[in-house]
Amino acid sequence: MLQPKETVMNNKGIAVGLDIGTTKIVAMVGRKNEHGKIEILGVGKAKSLGVHRGVVNNITQTVASIKEAVAEAEAASGYKITDVTVGIAGQHIRSLQHSDYITRPNYEDVIDENDLKKLVNQVYKLVMLPGEEIIHVLPQEFKVDSEGEIKEPIGMYGSRLEANFHVVVGQVTSIKNIARCVKNAGLNLAGITLEPIASSDAALSKEEKEAGVALIDIGGGTTDIAIFKDNTIRHTSVIPFGGNVITEDIKVGCSIIERQAELLKEKFGSAWPGENKETEVVSIPGLRGRDPKEISLKRLSQIIHARVQEILEQSYLELKHYGCEEQKKKLIAGIVMTGGGSKLKHIRQLTEYITGMDVRIGYSNEHIIGDKAAELSGPEYATSVGLLMKGLEKLEENQIEIYEEEVMNTMGGNDSTADSQKVMIDEYLDVPVVDAPEKPGVKTKPKTQKGPSIFSKWTDKFIQMINETE
């Protein structure tokens, strides 16, 4: 995925996450160490100029920002970046629940991966609104004949395989615009990941996902929500406003420019208006020789509180829409907040007050190591870390897929390997194509690994679709 200035072969196991946000664009380079932790090799940041509420509205400006962030990451890491895993979000994203089934021709054969793929592909054929496309099909629980609430049906016997799915839908044009920006920046699109899912990978623990938890990611343009229960994603949604709306309110309410409003929010902003006195003021420079302007901190916190309260109440409505008040759907682990908006003073206390649930701020410190780990584990980088994790996960899946293909060939399958497969093997494995495992009958894929996940299938599907239309 990366090319060092000396040679390509030194880059195995390195991935890049590219977070194209409304306020900033972040390119993060990293690899896993022997302990499974992610070593951050380099990070590049640039102000995002062509993205509004998570959607690209100026390709030229977005491409320039991507190039700036990537160049900084290359300088910091010492590697030439070629492939990136990109996040997708925006108000065009919506989700729905769907149930579907297949009837198996021979119930005496056990259910295998091909049966699951057939069922998932059937869901992809659902008819959506014009201009929309299913971009994500997530199985929740399965049912085999009359036996329900099955997490893993592979290996079971049955004639009817049924499943409940969480289906994510988005505008095809918005996705193509992101892909066009990546391509125009001289990069290859290695993968696309839903941003709230990427953030949840970085900020949530397995125990929280099992117990039931809601991730609220307050970004610059949107607020993304992902709800997990029983280690399965149950609900996703996008609220079409975030931290930038707070800045705009301060700008209008205090009659100042946007840059000053952003600085006021970061340095003196509070989501709880009761702590400031009327006499507390901050002085900001006037424009072009004008007298300095005094801003009441109490007034500032009142403006911020009103908008943050609206964002949190909308988020809580999404939680109630999922059914968090029902006993079976109760979110025992409460809420985890990420994104730049979660750094606002007293936002955790306000969220607890509005929802009545336990709240914590999400950090990625259990996943990453390195000189800048303390800085990059902050909630504002949760999406970037999650995208990097997805990129590394895809590399591992490709390794497993290639290894299985090689084992099958040595066990009497195809005697030759396709040129494209040789390229993949040369890219991801240390051994040459002709080298076979010493004991092909013994060395098999670990049971916990299933090769490329269903999640990665839609990524490949979209990349293929984008390439076909260009």
KOLMIVEX-820671 format. One record per residue (C-alpha): residue in one letter; x, y, z. Coordinates in pm, 1 decimal, padded with zeros to 6 digits. Layout:
<pts>
 resn        X        Y        Z
    A        X        Y        Z
...
</pts>
This chain:
<pts>
 resn        X        Y        Z
    M  00000.0  00000.0  00000.0
    L  00299.3  00224.6  00048.1
    Q  00619.8  00264.5 -00144.7
    P  00929.7  00365.9  00050.8
    K  01159.7  00586.7 -00142.2
    E  01405.9  00292.7 -00171.2
    T  01194.3 -00014.9 -00246.7
    V  00839.4 -00146.2 -00249.3
    M  00903.4 -00472.2 -00063.6
    N  00960.7 -00306.1  00274.6
    N  00594.6 -00204.6  00297.8
    K  00413.7 -00525.2  00389.1
    G  00165.0 -00479.9  00669.9
    I  00139.0 -00100.0  00638.8
    A -00196.6  00070.1  00576.7
    V -00330.3  00425.3  00548.9
    G -00657.9  00564.3  00680.4
    L -00787.3  00881.7  00512.2
    D -01055.1  01073.3  00703.1
    I -01219.3  01328.3  00471.6
    G -01406.5  01535.0  00727.3
    T -01594.6  01862.9  00714.8
    T -01338.1  02058.0  00919.1
    K -01015.9  01863.5  00862.3
    I -00864.1  01590.0  00647.8
    V -00635.6  01341.5  00823.2
    A -00405.3  01082.6  00665.4
    M -00277.7  00827.3  00918.3
    V -00006.4  00570.8  00837.9
    G  00045.5  00267.2  01060.2
    R  00112.9 -00102.7  01103.0
    K  00052.1 -00369.6  01366.2
    N  00333.9 -00483.2  01591.9
    E  00387.1 -00834.2  01726.5
    H  00150.2 -00762.3  02017.0
    G -00138.8 -00658.0  01792.1
    K -00105.4 -00288.5  01877.5
    I -00101.5 -00027.5  01600.8
    E  00222.6  00164.1  01558.6
    I  00155.6  00508.5  01411.3
    L  00430.0  00582.0  01157.6
    G  00311.7  00922.6  01043.5
    V  00015.4  01160.0  01037.6
    G -00078.7  01443.1  00804.3
    K -00349.7  01703.4  00862.7
    A -00501.7  01972.2  00642.0
    K -00796.0  02209.8  00668.8
    S -01093.9  02071.5  00477.5
    L -01222.8  02330.9  00232.2
    G -01450.9  02142.4 -00008.4
    V -01669.9  01931.9  00221.9
    H -02004.3  02040.6  00366.3
    R -02188.1  01827.6  00624.1
    G -01987.4  01521.5  00528.6
    V -02049.6  01554.3  00153.4
    V -01799.4  01676.1 -00107.4
    N -01925.1  01995.4 -00272.3
    N -01599.1  02117.2 -00427.6
    I -01379.2  01848.7 -00579.5
    T -01087.6  02081.4 -00663.3
    Q -01056.0  02213.9 -00307.3
    T -01101.0  01867.5 -00155.6
    V -00829.9  01720.2 -00379.8
    A -00591.0  01999.7 -00277.3
    S -00659.2  01932.8  00093.0
    I -00609.7  01557.5  00046.8
    K -00276.9  01615.5 -00128.2
    E -00161.7  01844.2  00153.4
    A -00250.9  01591.4  00425.8
    V -00096.6  01300.4  00233.6
    A  00226.3  01493.9  00166.2
    E  00261.8  01568.9  00537.5
    A  00198.7  01202.5  00627.0
    E  00457.4  01090.7  00369.7
    A  00716.1  01329.6  00512.0
    A  00647.8  01210.2  00867.4
    S  00649.9  00837.0  00785.4
    G  00912.0  00823.4  00510.2
    Y  00679.7  00623.4  00285.0
    K  00515.5  00704.0 -00045.9
    I  00138.6  00663.4 -00001.7
    T -00046.6  00494.3 -00288.1
    D -00355.7  00323.1 -00139.0
    V -00596.8  00455.3  00124.8
    T -00901.8  00337.6  00318.8
    V -01159.4  00616.8  00317.6
    G -01459.9  00687.0  00538.3
    I -01807.5  00772.5  00415.6
    A -02073.2  00969.9  00603.5
    G -02312.1  01256.9  00537.5
    Q -02680.8  01333.6  00556.7
    H -02748.8  01117.4  00248.7
    I -02684.7  00802.4  00456.9
    R -02989.5  00618.7  00592.5
    S -03049.5  00272.8  00733.6
    L -03332.5  00019.7  00747.4
    Q -03408.5 -00324.6  00885.7
    H -03482.5 -00614.5  00650.8
    S -03545.7 -00988.8  00680.6
    D -03476.5 -01235.5  00400.8
    Y -03427.7 -01607.9  00348.5
    I -03308.1 -01873.5  00105.2
    T -03422.0 -02232.8  00062.4
    R -03131.4 -02474.3  00037.3
    P -03159.0 -02756.0 -00222.5
    N -03003.4 -03021.8 -00000.5
    Y -03070.4 -03003.2  00372.2
    E -02827.5 -03292.6  00433.2
    D -02532.8 -03063.8  00352.0
    V -02414.0 -02832.2  00627.6
    I -02455.9 -02456.6  00590.2
    D -02134.1 -02297.1  00466.1
    E -01992.2 -01957.2  00368.4
    N -02145.5 -01981.5  00020.2
    D -02495.8 -02000.9  00168.5
    L -02432.8 -01681.3  00365.8
    K -02298.1 -01506.5  00055.5
    K -02604.9 -01613.4 -00142.5
    L -02835.1 -01471.9  00124.9
    V -02642.9 -01143.3  00150.6
    N -02631.8 -01102.0 -00228.8
    Q -03007.6 -01150.8 -00236.1
    V -03048.6 -00853.2 -00001.0
    Y -02830.1 -00639.7 -00229.0
    K -03093.2 -00686.5 -00502.4
    L -03359.4 -00495.1 -00308.3
    V -03507.6 -00206.5 -00507.1
    M -03412.4  00131.9 -00360.8
    L -03521.0  00487.2 -00441.8
    P -03380.5  00639.6 -00765.0
    G -03017.0  00745.2 -00718.3
    E -02974.3  00534.4 -00404.6
    E -02769.0  00222.4 -00365.2
    I -02732.4 -00034.4 -00090.5
    I -02379.8  00016.5  00035.7
    H -02377.8 -00202.5  00342.8
    V -02555.9 -00526.7  00442.1
    L -02489.4 -00632.5  00803.1
    P -02633.3 -00964.6  00927.2
    Q -02765.7 -00943.9  01282.1
    E -02900.7 -01285.9  01375.4
    F -02991.4 -01598.4  01181.1
    K -03270.9 -01854.6  01187.2
    V -03232.4 -02210.3  01060.2
    D -03568.8 -02377.7  00997.2
    S -03754.1 -02327.3  01327.6
    E -03444.4 -02251.7  01536.5
    G -03395.7 -01877.5  01594.2
    E -03148.4 -01632.9  01754.3
    I -02845.6 -01803.1  01598.7
    K -02523.6 -01599.9  01584.5
    E -02318.0 -01839.6  01367.3
    P -02513.3 -02080.0  01139.3
    I -02210.0 -02224.7  00957.5
    G -02182.3 -02599.2  01020.8
    M -02552.3 -02646.6  01101.6
    Y -02803.1 -02856.0  00905.7
    G -03122.3 -02706.4  00766.1
    S -03325.8 -02641.2  00454.3
    R -03426.4 -02277.9  00519.9
    L -03170.9 -02012.4  00616.4
    E -03317.9 -01681.7  00731.2
    A -03158.7 -01365.5  00872.2
    N -03233.1 -01015.9  00995.2
    F -03017.1 -00749.0  00833.2
    H -02917.4 -00391.4  00905.0
    V -02905.8 -00229.9  00561.0
    V -02727.3  00100.8  00501.2
    V -02823.9  00305.1  00195.5
    G -02657.9  00611.2  00041.0
    Q -02653.3  00835.4 -00264.3
    V -02438.6  00688.4 -00541.1
    T -02326.8  01034.2 -00657.1
    S -02188.6  01125.2 -00313.3
    I -01981.6  00807.8 -00302.0
    K -01853.8  00860.8 -00655.3
    N -01748.2  01215.6 -00567.5
    I -01533.8  01085.9 -00280.5
    A -01381.2  00825.0 -00510.4
    R -01311.2  01091.8 -00773.4
    C -01131.4  01310.2 -00517.4
    V -00913.0  01018.4 -00408.5
    K -00829.4  00930.9 -00768.5
    N -00756.0  01292.4 -00866.2
    A -00519.5  01315.0 -00568.6
    G -00315.0  01034.9 -00726.8
    L -00429.8  00765.5 -00482.6
    N -00596.1  00426.7 -00512.6
    L -00915.7  00351.0 -00321.2
    A -00831.3  00039.6 -00118.5
    G -01152.7  00042.0  00083.9
    I -01458.9  00240.2  00190.6
    T -01591.4  00224.8  00546.3
    L -01892.4  00379.7  00713.1
    E -01743.8  00641.0  00947.1
    P -01951.6  00563.0  01259.2
    I -01845.8  00198.4  01226.0
    A -01480.7  00302.3  01195.2
    S -01512.2  00525.9  01502.4
    S -01676.9  00245.7  01699.7
    D -01390.7  00007.7  01620.8
    A -01146.5  00259.4  01766.6
    A -01344.0  00378.4  02069.5
    L -01563.8  00088.7  02186.2
    S -01462.2 -00227.5  02369.8
    K -01600.2 -00574.3  02297.2
    E -01762.0 -00576.3  02640.8
    E -01947.5 -00252.8  02564.2
    K -02071.6 -00384.9  02230.4
    E -02191.5 -00700.0  02405.2
    A -02369.6 -00514.9  02686.6
    G -02527.3 -00253.8  02459.5
    V -02379.0  00085.9  02379.5
    A -02445.0  00391.4  02164.0
    L -02162.1  00575.6  01992.0
    I -02231.5  00945.9  01930.0
    D -01966.4  01100.6  01703.8
    I -02004.7  01480.1  01693.3
    G -01805.6  01588.9  01391.1
    G -01781.1  01925.8  01224.8
    G -02061.1  01875.1  00971.6
    T -02266.6  01584.1  01103.4
    T -02334.8  01382.9  01416.5
    D -02307.6  01009.2  01347.5
    I -02473.9  00746.9  01565.7
    A -02408.3  00372.9  01584.7
    I -02581.4  00142.1  01833.0
    F -02448.0 -00202.2  01927.3
    K -02608.3 -00482.3  02127.1
    D -02495.3 -00845.2  02164.1
    N -02180.9 -00762.4  01963.7
    T -02397.0 -00673.2  01663.1
    I -02470.3 -00335.6  01507.8
    R -02838.9 -00258.0  01556.8
    H -02890.4  00096.6  01434.4
    T -02705.6  00371.1  01247.3
    S -02812.6  00725.4  01167.4
    V -02674.1  01064.3  01069.2
    I -02793.7  01395.7  01214.6
    P -02719.1  01669.7  00956.6
    F -02544.8  01913.8  01189.5
    G -02244.9  01911.6  01420.9
    G -01979.3  02137.4  01567.9
    N -01976.5  02383.3  01277.7
    V -02334.9  02485.0  01355.8
    I -02225.5  02576.4  01709.0
    T -01947.8  02791.6  01562.7
    E -02195.5  02959.8  01328.1
    D -02429.9  03036.9  01618.7
    I -02142.8  03199.6  01812.1
    K -02043.4  03397.4  01503.9
    V -02396.2  03536.2  01459.2
    G -02480.9  03573.3  01828.7
    C -02160.7  03760.7  01914.7
    S -02122.4  03946.6  01580.8
    I -01768.5  03820.6  01517.8
    I -01589.6  03639.7  01234.7
    E -01577.2  03260.7  01203.4
    R -01212.7  03220.9  01306.6
    Q -01274.0  03414.8  01628.3
    A -01590.8  03214.0  01696.2
    E -01400.5  02886.3  01661.5
    L -01126.8  03004.3  01898.8
    L -01383.9  03120.1  02154.7
    K -01557.2  02782.4  02140.0
    E -01233.1  02589.3  02187.4
    K -01081.3  02802.9  02465.9
    F -01379.4  02930.9  02664.3
    G -01678.7  02729.3  02542.2
    S -01894.3  02528.7  02781.8
    A -02208.0  02321.3  02728.4
    W -02328.3  02408.4  03079.8
    P -02426.4  02778.8  03116.4
    G -02463.6  02791.6  03493.5
    E -02093.7  02805.7  03584.8
    N -02015.2  03149.9  03437.2
    K -02100.3  03480.8  03603.1
    E -02239.2  03783.2  03420.2
    T -01922.3  03979.6  03495.5
    E -01687.5  03728.3  03329.4
    V -01585.4  03859.9  02988.0
    V -01317.6  03793.0  02729.0
    S -01175.2  04060.8  02502.3
    I -01106.0  03985.8  02136.1
    P -00921.3  04211.3  01887.6
    G -01127.7  04441.5  01670.1
    L -01114.6  04431.0  01290.7
    R -00871.4  04662.9  01107.7
    G -00793.4  04904.0  01390.4
    R -01134.8  04893.2  01555.5
    D -01166.7  04878.4  01933.8
    P -01145.8  04533.2  02099.1
    K -01478.8  04357.4  02151.5
    E -01584.0  04218.7  02489.8
    I -01778.4  03891.9  02492.7
    S -01969.2  03773.3  02799.5
    L -01872.1  03413.8  02884.2
    K -02219.2  03353.6  03025.0
    R -02372.5  03464.6  02694.0
    L -02123.9  03245.9  02508.2
    S -02214.7  02937.3  02712.1
    Q -02587.9  03006.9  02664.6
    I -02543.7  03010.3  02286.1
    I -02341.0  02688.1  02293.6
    H -02577.2  02517.2  02538.0
    A -02882.7  02580.7  02319.9
    R -02730.9  02419.2  02011.5
    V -02559.9  02131.0  02194.3
    Q -02886.6  02053.9  02370.1
    E -03058.2  02031.7  02030.1
    I -02790.6  01794.1  01896.4
    L -02811.3  01572.2  02205.1
    E -03191.5  01566.5  02206.8
    Q -03192.5  01463.9  01839.0
    S -02938.3  01192.9  01921.5
    Y -03150.1  01070.4  02211.5
    L -03452.7  01051.5  01980.0
    E -03251.4  00813.8  01759.0
    L -03170.3  00600.3  02062.7
    K -03538.4  00587.3  02155.9
    H -03627.7  00510.5  01794.3
    Y -03404.0  00204.7  01825.2
    G -03590.7  00110.7  02143.8
    C -03333.4  00173.8  02417.9
    E -03613.9  00207.7  02674.8
    E -03722.0 -00154.4  02618.7
    Q -03574.2 -00406.4  02860.9
    K -03435.2 -00633.8  02586.0
    K -03276.5 -00340.4  02402.8
    K -03143.8 -00156.0  02705.4
    L -02798.2 -00005.1  02653.5
    I -02623.5 -00121.1  02969.5
    A -02290.3  00038.3  02873.6
    G -02458.8  00371.7  02804.7
    I -02310.1  00622.0  02560.1
    V -01957.4  00677.1  02428.4
    M -01888.7  01016.7  02268.6
    T -01623.6  01083.9  02004.8
    G -01544.2  01352.3  01748.8
    G -01413.1  01703.7  01799.1
    G -01745.6  01814.6  01947.1
    S -01705.0  01574.3  02238.3
    K -01409.6  01782.8  02366.5
    L -01645.5  02066.0  02460.5
    K -01636.1  02137.4  02832.7
    H -01918.0  01975.7  03035.8
    I -02072.0  01800.1  02734.1
    R -02050.0  01465.1  02913.5
    Q -02247.8  01597.9  03210.9
    L -02511.3  01753.4  02982.2
    T -02548.5  01426.4  02790.8
    E -02599.0  01235.3  03116.7
    Y -02857.6  01493.7  03225.4
    I -03056.7  01469.2  02898.9
    T -03042.8  01091.9  02851.6
    G -03014.8  00962.6  03207.6
    M -02746.8  00720.4  03086.0
    D -02382.0  00662.9  03175.5
    V -02153.2  00858.2  02941.4
    R -01780.2  00851.5  02874.8
    I -01554.5  01018.7  02618.1
    G -01407.5  00767.3  02372.5
    Y -01029.8  00736.4  02338.5
    S -00827.9  00502.0  02115.3
    N -00535.0  00462.5  02356.7
    E -00580.0  00085.6  02394.4
    H -00515.4  00034.2  02021.7
    I -00224.1  00262.0  01928.6
    I  00135.9  00313.3  02038.1
    G  00412.4  00550.4  01933.3
    D  00553.7  00892.0  02010.2
    K  00226.8  01068.6  01928.1
    A -00006.9  00805.5  02074.3
    A -00124.7  01033.9  02355.7
    E -00224.1  01307.6  02110.4
    L -00372.0  01080.7  01842.7
    S -00578.9  00871.8  02084.7
    G -00807.6  01171.1  02144.8
    P -01176.7  01155.8  02048.0
    E -01124.3  01384.9  01747.5
    Y -00905.0  01116.1  01584.6
    A -01132.0  00816.6  01653.1
    T -01250.8  00797.8  01290.7
    S -00894.6  00824.4  01154.1
    V -00771.5  00545.4  01383.3
    G -01075.2  00332.5  01294.8
    L -01012.0  00373.5  00921.5
    L -00648.9  00271.7  00972.5
    M -00769.6 -00034.7  01165.5
    K -01003.4 -00125.7  00877.4
    G -00717.2 -00091.2  00629.8
    L -00495.9 -00322.1  00836.1
    E -00784.3 -00565.8  00875.3
    K -00826.0 -00579.1  00497.9
    L -00455.2 -00653.9  00455.6
    E -00488.6 -00947.9  00695.2
    E -00796.9 -01075.6  00510.2
    N -00609.2 -01063.4  00180.2
    Q -00324.2 -01260.0  00335.7
    I -00565.7 -01531.2  00448.5
    E -00740.1 -01543.5  00110.7
    I -00410.5 -01570.7 -00076.8
    Y -00278.5 -01836.3  00160.4
    E -00593.8 -02046.9  00116.9
    E -00565.7 -02019.1 -00261.6
    E -00205.3 -02136.5 -00242.5
    V -00299.2 -02432.0 -00019.7
    M -00578.4 -02533.6 -00258.6
    N -00338.6 -02523.6 -00553.6
    T -00083.6 -02746.4 -00377.3
    M -00359.0 -02990.2 -00275.4
    G -00454.5 -03061.5 -00634.5
    G -00658.3 -02762.4 -00744.9
    N -00525.7 -02541.1 -01024.6
    D -00165.2 -02616.8 -01113.9
    S -00101.4 -02256.8 -01211.7
    T -00158.9 -01924.9 -01041.8
    A -00313.0 -01634.1 -01232.5
    D -00092.8 -01330.8 -01292.6
    S -00321.7 -01113.4 -01081.5
    Q -00293.6 -01358.6 -00793.4
    K  00086.4 -01356.9 -00825.3
    V  00085.0 -00980.5 -00794.0
    M -00130.6 -01004.6 -00480.3
    I  00092.5 -01270.4 -00329.1
    D  00409.7 -01074.9 -00406.5
    E  00251.4 -00769.6 -00245.0
    Y  00132.9 -00927.4  00078.3
    L  00349.8 -01234.5  00144.5
    D  00720.5 -01278.9  00207.1
    V  00739.4 -01616.8  00029.1
    P  00755.3 -01647.3 -00353.1
    V  00451.2 -01777.4 -00541.4
    V  00614.7 -02114.2 -00611.2
    D  00682.1 -02183.7 -00243.3
    A  00410.8 -02406.1 -00093.5
    P  00345.3 -02469.3  00276.7
    E  00549.7 -02759.2  00410.3
    K  00241.9 -02946.7  00536.3
    P -00061.8 -02836.7  00334.7
    G -00276.3 -03096.3  00502.6
    V -00203.9 -02953.3  00845.3
    K -00158.5 -02578.1  00797.1
    T -00506.1 -02436.0  00754.0
    K -00679.6 -02111.8  00829.2
    P -00752.0 -02053.2  01199.4
    K -01117.0 -02113.5  01283.3
    T -01159.7 -01760.8  01410.4
    Q -01058.4 -01619.4  01071.6
    K -01301.5 -01649.1  00782.5
    G -01109.7 -01470.1  00512.5
    P -01262.3 -01156.1  00365.8
    S -01560.2 -01051.2  00575.4
    I -01903.2 -00970.0  00435.6
    F -01826.1 -00610.1  00533.3
    S -01541.0 -00594.1  00279.7
    K -01758.0 -00731.5 -00001.6
    W -01953.4 -00407.9 -00050.3
    T -01627.1 -00212.2 -00061.7
    D -01505.2 -00418.3 -00356.0
    K -01850.0 -00391.1 -00514.1
    F -01844.1 -00011.2 -00500.1
    I -01486.6  00021.5 -00620.1
    Q -01578.3 -00197.3 -00918.1
    M -01892.6  00008.8 -00984.4
    I -01696.8  00336.6 -00968.4
    N -01429.4  00208.7 -01205.4
    E -01690.8  00086.0 -01454.1
    T -01856.3  00427.2 -01474.4
    E -01535.7  00624.0 -01528.9
</pts>
